[in-house]
């Protein structure tokens, strides 16, 4: 009976330690993602970003010049899978820029999203960032077959200080 009691207390202690470490690690990841998203947002020219409205603009000098600093940022950060911008128009989310147009991380086989691709899947963190013009980070990792990830979004603005969209990392 005493052995069972010791075993139960030990298991509870180990569970508490595991849970505390998990919470601390997730907090650290969220903090780092917020910082990365803030930095990436400074690389987006909101005035020029507003000019990208059509999939036909893919590969144009304007498109490539807007992507260049984001691709450089993406290549410098080994743990990021995607860097992209999104806007909210008529209550619908659209992807505009994506570094995967020029740069893929190893193992990523997804085709790049075209300019102004509607994003119809439910992503409450992205929607909150777009609707409230604020930095937002996933609370929990998103689990996929091949990997788990977390996303962070930061707003970017035009030269007049008007909200344009968010950048996601």
ZIDANOR-V6398 format. One record per helix or strand of 3 or more residues. SS is the DSSP state (h for helix, s for strand). FROM is the first residue (numbers start at 1). LEN is the number of residues. Records with the same first field share a line. If there is no record, write none. Layout:
SS=FROM-LEN, FROM-LEN
This chain:
h=2-40, 46-4, 55-3, 61-16, 99-3, 124-9
s=84-6, 92-7, 117-3, 152-6, 163-6
